[in-house]
Amino acid sequence: MPIRRHPVRYTLWLARTGAAPKTLSLPVWIPAVVLLVLVAWSGLNLWLWQRTAEMRSLQIQLVSLSDQARKLNNQLATERTRNNALSQDAQSILKQLQVLESEINTLRERAGMPKIRLLPTRNEGGGRGGASVPAELEEVFKYASQQTAAFTSKLSEVSPALTETLQREAAMPYGYPLRGQTRITSYFGYRRNPFGWGFEFHNGIDFPASYGTAVRVTGAGEVIEAGWKGPFGLAVVVDHGYGYRTLYGHLSSISVRVGQSLERGDLVGLVGSTGRSTGPHLHYTIFRNGGEVNPTAYLD
């Protein structure tokens, strides 16, 4: 007769003080299932905890990266502002160089020297089809420094020539010898003889004026004659250099002496009617390289 096997079961005893114990009989698989559920639940909680820790670490990294990104953006904004300011400075320097080149050429032209061109034109530089190649700010400032040195050298060349030109211009007779009186009664050239018949050559121009009117030198120079000079009566002759001399005749008195240096506008004497004269006036003659020239070309 075969032996019957009874299924394995677990029995739980539940006892309470003052009460009869109770029993609870469970199949063997129920505790196993409960154990598996507990293990799975514990594993799930452990996995979730690990994931939560990883998420927190990622959040910390994201916050750090966000802070770094904000700092980089601030640095980029500062650098962009600095570059814009440097670009404006570079553009201003280039414009000033163009103005300086123009002024140097003006000075060279006044000094009788040929013009220069140091700044490249728009079409220079080897570009194709009118295309332009962007230049770094460092290159622009380096170029400006080189041009400044070149301009300094050119100014050194201009200085002595310009100084001589300015001295020549200061010495050259220019303007009226009587202030505020521009009327001329007798011009340069042939005229009717005021003392008799026929014509004579008048080597200057005559300005009518009252006795005692101040006569002023028309250019810087040195007095080489001061006294009686034949038909010109009391007269002063000034040597201006560069081949120029001026004569002031028919004076009533002389205010300078031979060897005295004069600047344009200095007093040389007073209007009179000495010498070969029909009335008070100033006779004014300009000599250039030993010959008389028409003074009217030097009045304005």
Secondary structure as the mmCIF struct_conf table of DSSP 4:
data_model
#
loop_
_struct_conf.conf_type_id
_struct_conf.id
_struct_conf.beg_label_comp_id
_struct_conf.beg_label_asym_id
_struct_conf.beg_label_seq_id
_struct_conf.end_label_comp_id
_struct_conf.end_label_asym_id
_struct_conf.end_label_seq_id
HELX_LH_PP_P HELX_LH_PP_P1 PRO A 2 VAL A 8
STRN STRN1 ARG A 9 ARG A 16
TURN_TY1_P TURN_TY1_P1 THR A 17 GLY A 18
STRN STRN2 ALA A 19 PRO A 27
TURN_TY1_P TURN_TY1_P2 VAL A 28 VAL A 28
HELX_RH_AL_P HELX_RH_AL_P1 TRP A 29 ARG A 110
TURN_TY1_P TURN_TY1_P3 ALA A 111 GLY A 112
BEND BEND1 LEU A 119 LEU A 119
TURN_TY1_P TURN_TY1_P4 ARG A 122 ASN A 123
BEND BEND2 GLY A 125 GLY A 126
BEND BEND3 ARG A 128 ARG A 128
TURN_TY1_P TURN_TY1_P5 GLY A 129 GLY A 130
HELX_RH_AL_P HELX_RH_AL_P2 LEU A 137 ALA A 171
BEND BEND4 MET A 172 MET A 172
BEND BEND5 GLY A 175 GLY A 175
BEND BEND6 PRO A 177 LEU A 178
TURN_TY1_P TURN_TY1_P6 ARG A 179 GLY A 180
BEND BEND7 THR A 185 THR A 185
STRN STRN3 SER A 186 SER A 186
BEND BEND8 PHE A 188 PHE A 188
STRN STRN4 GLY A 189 ARG A 192
TURN_TY1_P TURN_TY1_P7 PRO A 194 PHE A 195
BEND BEND9 GLY A 196 GLY A 198
STRN STRN5 PHE A 199 HIS A 202
BEND BEND10 GLY A 204 GLY A 204
STRN STRN6 ILE A 205 PRO A 208
TURN_TY1_P TURN_TY1_P8 TYR A 211 GLY A 212
STRN STRN7 ALA A 214 ARG A 216
BEND BEND11 THR A 218 GLY A 219
STRN STRN8 GLY A 221 TRP A 228
HELX_RH_3T_P HELX_RH_3T_P1 GLY A 230 PHE A 232
STRN STRN9 LEU A 234 GLY A 241
TURN_TY1_P TURN_TY1_P9 TYR A 242 GLY A 243
STRN STRN10 TYR A 244 ILE A 254
TURN_TY1_P TURN_TY1_P10 VAL A 258 GLY A 259
STRN STRN11 SER A 261 LEU A 262
TURN_TY1_P TURN_TY1_P11 ARG A 264 GLY A 265
STRN STRN12 LEU A 267 VAL A 271
STRN STRN13 GLY A 272 GLY A 272
BEND BEND12 GLY A 275 ARG A 276
BEND BEND13 THR A 278 PRO A 280
STRN STRN14 HIS A 281 ARG A 288
TURN_TY1_P TURN_TY1_P12 ASN A 289 GLY A 290
STRN STRN15 GLY A 291 VAL A 293
HELX_RH_3T_P HELX_RH_3T_P2 PRO A 295 TYR A 298
TURN_TY1_P TURN_TY1_P13 LEU A 299 LEU A 299
#
